[in-house]
Amino acid sequence: MNEEQILEAIRPFTAGIGDDAALWQPSRSHRSAISSDMLVENVDFTRDAMALQDVGWRAMAANVSDLAAMGAKPVLATVALGFPEATTLDEIVELYRGLATYAARCKLVVVGGDLSRAPALTIAIAVVGEVRTSNVKTRAGGRPGDVVAVTGRLGAARAGLELTRHPQLIAGDLREEALQALRRPESRVAEGRFLAASRNVTAMIDCSDGLSTDLGRLATASECGAVVESVPLARSACAVAEARGEKPEVFGLAGGEDFELIVAIRARAFRHVAARYAVRFKRELLRVGVLRAEPGLEWNGVPLEASGWDHFAHGR
Amino acid sequence: MNEEQILEAIRPFTAGIGDDAALWQPSRSHRSAISSDMLVENVDFTRDAMALQDVGWRAMAANVSDLAAMGAKPVLATVALGFPEATTLDEIVELYRGLATYAARCKLVVVGGDLSRAPALTIAIAVVGEVRTSNVKTRAGGRPGDVVAVTGRLGAARAGLELTRHPQLIAGDLREEALQALRRPESRVAEGRFLAASRNVTAMIDCSDGLSTDLGRLATASECGAVVESVPLARSACAVAEARGEKPEVFGLAGGEDFELIVAIRARAFRHVAARYAVRFKRELLRVGVLRAEPGLEWNGVPLEASGWDHFAHGR
């Protein structure tokens, strides 16, 4: 197959292939936001754990999650794909189908389609979004005393990953919940925009490297520390952890791959924000702990090391 | 080394590392433009031909060239880097230094810095630019009779590539010209903006895959064909081609890796545009041929096949 054939096959999933650059009209009174990410086979994903369509979905969701953490609405994404010689056209189409399916859920347009040979399947995505200037939230606005909360329960994607390695661990609905969280994760765009619009929300980050790592980043950027009081876990995470004989909290603290948001909220406003969140999303905004002046993270009275995913310190 | 150490080392070359996404304020009355590109070691570049600083420079120039071809001004770039385990911190810093050096020349801010393990050094860049809505030029506006021109002489980068393989071919100034074109190429941002501002310029594309391939793309997008009358070549391209016993024109037609722009201009306005270009840039806008109604490319009275670089049809 040659480049033109591939571009023809992926055209249904993209807009704007066919010029050197893709154009869009940015909204007035908004800032633009951009984030980029590279996923590499056997480093960031394996094909025995996930179909290529799921790989595409998850890759797009991971990028969109970075926008959600800024309170931004997704606008468009560019995709550059590197693939080994043995890759078939069908495989490339499956991957793009997954990317495009998640993109369509977010009303995000996929533009461009750079292709390259590579020794391993490599997906580089850049997503552009927009956020009203007055609503911009970063990692850095938290203050001691702020309540820390997450937009949903943690650990299900990690449980899903365990299940791809040990399929017999659990069965039934919880098994489905975990595999769905791994293969078809949702990012929290609506939640991020809702929370970013509140003056009482002081900092946000997404939880994709695990609660301990990402809360650590938020706290450090905010020149604070944090005390973790509880780790809200998905039921599937508890079930898989129990079956493996592991502490369930580890699935949330060090698990990673969850696209929930971690949010710092002024203590006096937490109840109010949480109540509005529950009405709007029919789910709870879950209290995790508090920011404190003293640096470092603490859990159960002992210091908590960042134990999430670091590509370079650990192998997978 | 761990992720934090690498981020610390590349921080001087970037802005905006430290949040999930980077923010900017788009200009009113402009459209935004985005283009992305992936470069893979031993596919798109080899380290025996180029130092890592040159690899970074060229990667950034290649991306900026896509903006230049739309008449856009570069604003920012995101870089995602994949690298093998054996890569040193110094190597990563050298690569970023090259990226940042070229970015600074274009007044382009490098934001973000996603890092991943990968089996081969992999550089994914997305560049964002801006173009006044009334100035947008694409590949598709050319009409039969339009003059086709290029912003500079072709083939020097290809000559440089030959020289890295056969260092004894030529010596002296022409050798330096060719190696410079390979390792420290310039993109044509100012030229692209100047030309895009003219109503008589009907279509533009950059020449990075070779004149025959890229002129073919412009002609096809414009629902035209084209006759190539002459291939303006760099002196170093002629010298190297002669030393290799090859037709010099092939270095321009099939060479690729040049970041000159190919431009279609209304025939009646060509002299005027070329004269203004010469005054502004102290270089000639070089006539290559004309667009015609009949599809396909012709050179010296015979059909010209697209013979530029296709990653998948050929090996390198």
Boltz contact constraints between the chains, C-beta under 6 A:
constraints:
  - contact:
      token1: [A, 2]
      token2: [B, 310]
      max_distance: 6.0
  - contact:
      token1: [A, 2]
      token2: [B, 312]
      max_distance: 6.0
  - contact:
      token1: [A, 2]
      token2: [B, 313]
      max_distance: 6.0
  - contact:
      token1: [A, 3]
      token2: [B, 310]
      max_distance: 6.0
  - contact:
      token1: [A, 3]
      token2: [B, 312]
      max_distance: 6.0
  - contact:
      token1: [A, 19]
      token2: [B, 138]
      max_distance: 6.0
  - contact:
      token1: [A, 19]
      token2: [B, 139]
      max_distance: 6.0
  - contact:
      token1: [A, 20]
      token2: [B, 35]
      max_distance: 6.0
  - contact:
      token1: [A, 20]
      token2: [B, 66]
      max_distance: 6.0
  - contact:
      token1: [A, 20]
      token2: [B, 69]
      max_distance: 6.0
  - contact:
      token1: [A, 20]
      token2: [B, 70]
      max_distance: 6.0
  - contact:
      token1: [A, 21]
      token2: [B, 33]
      max_distance: 6.0
  - contact:
      token1: [A, 21]
      token2: [B, 34]
      max_distance: 6.0
  - contact:
      token1: [A, 21]
      token2: [B, 35]
      max_distance: 6.0
  - contact:
      token1: [A, 21]
      token2: [B, 66]
      max_distance: 6.0
  - contact:
      token1: [A, 21]
      token2: [B, 67]
      max_distance: 6.0
  - contact:
      token1: [A, 21]
      token2: [B, 70]
      max_distance: 6.0
  - contact:
      token1: [A, 22]
      token2: [B, 34]
      max_distance: 6.0
  - contact:
      token1: [A, 23]
      token2: [B, 31]
      max_distance: 6.0
  - contact:
      token1: [A, 23]
      token2: [B, 33]
      max_distance: 6.0
  - contact:
      token1: [A, 24]
      token2: [B, 32]
      max_distance: 6.0
  - contact:
      token1: [A, 25]
      token2: [B, 31]
      max_distance: 6.0
  - contact:
      token1: [A, 26]
      token2: [B, 26]
      max_distance: 6.0
  - contact:
      token1: [A, 26]
      token2: [B, 32]
      max_distance: 6.0
  - contact:
      token1: [A, 31]
      token2: [B, 23]
      max_distance: 6.0
  - contact:
      token1: [A, 31]
      token2: [B, 25]
      max_distance: 6.0
  - contact:
      token1: [A, 32]
      token2: [B, 24]
      max_distance: 6.0
  - contact:
      token1: [A, 32]
      token2: [B, 26]
      max_distance: 6.0
  - contact:
      token1: [A, 33]
      token2: [B, 21]
      max_distance: 6.0
  - contact:
      token1: [A, 33]
      token2: [B, 23]
      max_distance: 6.0
  - contact:
      token1: [A, 34]
      token2: [B, 21]
      max_distance: 6.0
  - contact:
      token1: [A, 34]
      token2: [B, 22]
      max_distance: 6.0
  - contact:
      token1: [A, 34]
      token2: [B, 78]
      max_distance: 6.0
  - contact:
      token1: [A, 35]
      token2: [B, 20]
      max_distance: 6.0
  - contact:
      token1: [A, 35]
      token2: [B, 21]
      max_distance: 6.0
  - contact:
      token1: [A, 36]
      token2: [B, 78]
      max_distance: 6.0
  - contact:
      token1: [A, 36]
      token2: [B, 80]
      max_distance: 6.0
  - contact:
      token1: [A, 36]
      token2: [B, 112]
      max_distance: 6.0
  - contact:
      token1: [A, 36]
      token2: [B, 114]
      max_distance: 6.0
  - contact:
      token1: [A, 36]
      token2: [B, 126]
      max_distance: 6.0
  - contact:
      token1: [A, 37]
      token2: [B, 114]
      max_distance: 6.0
  - contact:
      token1: [A, 38]
      token2: [B, 80]
      max_distance: 6.0
  - contact:
      token1: [A, 38]
      token2: [B, 82]
      max_distance: 6.0
  - contact:
      token1: [A, 38]
      token2: [B, 114]
      max_distance: 6.0
  - contact:
      token1: [A, 38]
      token2: [B, 116]
      max_distance: 6.0
  - contact:
      token1: [A, 38]
      token2: [B, 124]
      max_distance: 6.0
  - contact:
      token1: [A, 40]
      token2: [B, 82]
      max_distance: 6.0
  - contact:
      token1: [A, 40]
      token2: [B, 116]
      max_distance: 6.0
  - contact:
      token1: [A, 40]
      token2: [B, 118]
      max_distance: 6.0
  - contact:
      token1: [A, 43]
      token2: [B, 116]
      max_distance: 6.0
  - contact:
      token1: [A, 43]
      token2: [B, 117]
      max_distance: 6.0
  - contact:
      token1: [A, 66]
      token2: [B, 20]
      max_distance: 6.0
  - contact:
      token1: [A, 66]
      token2: [B, 21]
      max_distance: 6.0
  - contact:
      token1: [A, 67]
      token2: [B, 21]
      max_distance: 6.0
  - contact:
      token1: [A, 69]
      token2: [B, 20]
      max_distance: 6.0
  - contact:
      token1: [A, 70]
      token2: [B, 20]
      max_distance: 6.0
  - contact:
      token1: [A, 70]
      token2: [B, 21]
      max_distance: 6.0
  - contact:
      token1: [A, 78]
      token2: [B, 34]
      max_distance: 6.0
  - contact:
      token1: [A, 78]
      token2: [B, 36]
      max_distance: 6.0
  - contact:
      token1: [A, 78]
      token2: [B, 126]
      max_distance: 6.0
  - contact:
      token1: [A, 80]
      token2: [B, 36]
      max_distance: 6.0
  - contact:
      token1: [A, 80]
      token2: [B, 38]
      max_distance: 6.0
  - contact:
      token1: [A, 80]
      token2: [B, 124]
      max_distance: 6.0
  - contact:
      token1: [A, 82]
      token2: [B, 38]
      max_distance: 6.0
  - contact:
      token1: [A, 82]
      token2: [B, 40]
      max_distance: 6.0
  - contact:
      token1: [A, 112]
      token2: [B, 36]
      max_distance: 6.0
  - contact:
      token1: [A, 114]
      token2: [B, 36]
      max_distance: 6.0
  - contact:
      token1: [A, 114]
      token2: [B, 37]
      max_distance: 6.0
  - contact:
      token1: [A, 114]
      token2: [B, 38]
      max_distance: 6.0
  - contact:
      token1: [A, 116]
      token2: [B, 38]
      max_distance: 6.0
  - contact:
      token1: [A, 116]
      token2: [B, 40]
      max_distance: 6.0
  - contact:
      token1: [A, 116]
      token2: [B, 43]
      max_distance: 6.0
  - contact:
      token1: [A, 116]
      token2: [B, 311]
      max_distance: 6.0
  - contact:
      token1: [A, 117]
      token2: [B, 43]
      max_distance: 6.0
  - contact:
      token1: [A, 117]
      token2: [B, 311]
      max_distance: 6.0
  - contact:
      token1: [A, 118]
      token2: [B, 40]
      max_distance: 6.0
  - contact:
      token1: [A, 119]
      token2: [B, 119]
      max_distance: 6.0
  - contact:
      token1: [A, 119]
      token2: [B, 120]
      max_distance: 6.0
  - contact:
      token1: [A, 120]
      token2: [B, 119]
      max_distance: 6.0
  - contact:
      token1: [A, 122]
      token2: [B, 122]
      max_distance: 6.0
  - contact:
      token1: [A, 124]
      token2: [B, 38]
      max_distance: 6.0
  - contact:
      token1: [A, 124]
      token2: [B, 80]
      max_distance: 6.0
  - contact:
      token1: [A, 124]
      token2: [B, 124]
      max_distance: 6.0
  - contact:
      token1: [A, 126]
      token2: [B, 36]
      max_distance: 6.0
  - contact:
      token1: [A, 126]
      token2: [B, 78]
      max_distance: 6.0
  - contact:
      token1: [A, 126]
      token2: [B, 126]
      max_distance: 6.0
  - contact:
      token1: [A, 138]
      token2: [B, 19]
      max_distance: 6.0
  - contact:
      token1: [A, 139]
      token2: [B, 19]
      max_distance: 6.0
  - contact:
      token1: [A, 310]
      token2: [B, 2]
      max_distance: 6.0
  - contact:
      token1: [A, 310]
      token2: [B, 3]
      max_distance: 6.0
  - contact:
      token1: [A, 311]
      token2: [B, 116]
      max_distance: 6.0
  - contact:
      token1: [A, 311]
      token2: [B, 117]
      max_distance: 6.0
  - contact:
      token1: [A, 312]
      token2: [B, 2]
      max_distance: 6.0
  - contact:
      token1: [A, 312]
      token2: [B, 3]
      max_distance: 6.0
  - contact:
      token1: [A, 313]
      token2: [B, 2]
      max_distance: 6.0
